[in-house]
Amino acid sequence: MTEPLYFIDSSVGTFTGTVERTLDDRVVLDRTQFYPTGGGQPHDTGVITSAEATWDVTAVEKNDEIYHTLAGPDPLPEPGTNVSGELNWDRRFAHMRYHTAQHLLSAYLLETYDAETTGNQLYDDHAHLDCAHDRFTETDLADIEAGLNALVVDERDVTWYEMDREAAEQALDPDRTRINLLPASITELRIVEISGGSKSEIPFDRTACAGTHVENTAEIGTITVTKRQTQGSEHERIHFELSP
């Protein structure tokens, strides 16, 4: 089973590992920093290099294992080959910023409008979030943007840790953690917290999430809410972008 190094420290863009399996145009490594597509966050890209050749990593998917799709010279590295990996860091860091911003938005909407997040999708230059709400006005959007940027400027710490699912269900607020959205087969949870700031010991957000995030909201940069869309009865989609 591949060790997901991005769970340990998502701020690292290089690593070394060993090929465990080769299948068509894909390889499985014993450890990786490449994040697989999931939870609304796209996969990382970059390169994998052996002593003989370099391959582009064009896709990363998690099924029974984490599979890295490679493009480059034949043959692919054989099992037992030692390799190094390097992420496209601009892409990864953008995903970290957008994913953390999405956490801020989800928590803000729940606290201010009692609007629960129902879905999200992020990219490296924009993102959107779906929530259970009738309709946001232009004034609402302006207030949301101002509220989010105040949280960014407040420089709130972002931390994460592992927690047993049963213990988390008993101790944490289910509306905020959204544990119920996870398959029952997941028994060990990764909890992401955004601090309540200097005036509160209660986290502003505490969510079960397997994505990658920045360590402080200041790293997000300026958030611009670009538009809203109706997503059926009593559901809204909010689009946003981050400063470069």
N, C-alpha and C positions, 0 to 999 in steps of 0.2 A: 504494500500500500504506500503510495507516494506521500511523503511528509510535506504538508502545505506550509512552506516557510513564510508565505504572506500573512498567515495568522500570527506568527511570532513577531515579525517586524515588517510592516508593509512599506516602510520608508527605504528599504534596501533594493537596489536595482540590479545587482549581480549575484551570482551564486555558482557553486560547483556541484556536480552530481554524477550519477552513473546510470547508464541506460539499462533498464530492466527488461523491456519488451520492445519489439519492432513489429508493426502491423501495417502493411501497405505503405501509406505515406505518413504514418503516425508513430510516435515513440512514447513510451512510458518511462519516467525517470524515478529514481528512488527518493528524490526531493526536488522541489521546484519553487521558484518565486513567481512563475507565470500564473496569473489568476484566470480560472475558467469562467466562461459565461454563466451567469446565474444571478437571481435576485434583482433583475433590472440593470445589472452592471455588465458591460461587454468584457470580453476576454482581453488579456494583454497580448501584445505583439513584441517582436524583438528577434534575437538570433541565438542559436545554439552552436557552439564551436567545439570540435574535437581536435586532436593533433593533426588530422589530415584535411579537414574541410569545415566549412561554415554553412549552416542552413538558416533560412528565414522561418520564423515561427509565425504562421498565418492564421491559426485558430487554436484555441484551447478549450476542450470540453471535458466535463466530468460525468462519467457514467459509473461503471464498476471501478474504473481507475480514472486518473487525469491523463487525457490524451493530448499530445502536442502535435499538431499537423505541421509538417515541414515541407518547404519548397527549396530545391537546390540540387546539388550533384547526387548522382546514384553511385554506390548504394547508400542507404541511410546507415547511421552508426549501429553497429551490432550490439546485442546485449553484452554487458560488461565493459563497454567503452566509457571512459571518463570524459566528461564534457563540462564546459562552462556555459552559463546562460547570461544574457544581458537584455533587459527590458528596454522597449521604447519608453523612456522615462517620462517624456512629455505627455504621452497618452495615459500612462498609469497615474501620474500625479493629477492630471485633469479629472480622471475618474474618482480619485480620492477626494478632491475638492467638491465635485458635484454630488457624490454620495453623502458626504457630510452635510452639504447644503440641503439635500433632500430630507435628512433627519431633522434639521432645524425647521424646515417647512412643515413636515408632518406633525411635529410637536406643537408648533405655533397654531396650526389650523385646529388641532384637537383642543387646545387650551382656550383659544379665542372664539372659535365658531362651532365647537363640538362636532367638527367634521373629521371623521375617521378616514385615514388613507386606505384606498382599495387597490392601488397599483402604482407603479412608477417605472420609468425607463430613462436611463441617462446615457449620454454620449460624451465625447471629449470637448464639445463646444456648445451643447445645450441639453436640456432635460425637461421632462414633464412629469406631473404627479396627478393622479386621479383620486378624488375624495368624495365622500357622501355628503353632498351639500346641494341645496336647491339652485342658487345662482349667486355668484359674486358680482358686486357692482364695481364700477371704476374706482369709487372711493375705497371699497374693500381692498382692491388690488394695490392701491397706493399705500394703504395702511399695512398690508401684509409685507410689501417691499421694505417699508420703513422699519417695521418690527424685526424683520430678518437681519437687516443691516446693523441694527442696534445690537443684536446678539453677536454678530461678527466683530464689531468694534469692541465689544466687551471682553474679547479674548478669553473665551471659555475653554477649559481643558476638555479634551475628548479622550476617553480611556475605554479599554475593552478587557474582558476576562471570561473564563469558562465557568459554567454553572450547571449543575444537575437539573434536568428539566422538571422533575417532580418538586424539587426545592424551589425552583424559580416560579412555578405555578402557584405555590403556596405563599411565597414571600413578596412577589412583585405584582404591580398593577397590570392586569391583563389588557386593559384598554391601551396602555402605553407600550407594553412589550410586544403585543401582537403575536404571542406564542401560538395562539389558536390557528394561525395561518400556516404553521409549519407541519409537515407530515408527522404522524405519530411515531414513525420509526426513528426520528431524531430524538435521542435521549440526553445528549450533552449539548448545551446551548452556548453560543458565544454572545455575550451581552455587551452592547455598546452604550456608553453613557456620555452625555454632554452635561457638564456641571451646571449647577444653579447659579453660579457666579459668586461674588464676594458676599452677597446679602442673603444667600440661602444654601443650606447644606443638602437640600433635596435636589436631585438631578433635574435639569430642565427636560431631558429626554433620557429614557432607559429602554432600549429596544433590542430584541433578539435579531441579530444580523450577522451574516457571514461575508460581508463585503469589506472593502479596504477604505480607510478614512484618514484624514489628517489628524494631527495631535492637538490642534488648537483651532478654534473657529476663525482666528485672524488669518489663517492660511487660505481660507475660502476666497477672500477678496469680495469686491462689491457684487451684490446680487441684484439683477434687474428682472422684474416680472414682466414678461413681454406680451402675454395675452391669456385669455381664458377661452374654454370651449365647453359647450354643453355635451355631456356624455350620456344622454338618456335621462329618464326621470330621476330627479334629485341626485344627479351626479355631475361633477364638474372636473375639468382638466385645467391645471395651471401650468403654463410654460414659463421657464426662466432660463437666464443665461448668467454667466459669471464673467467678470472682467478678466482680460488676459493675464 
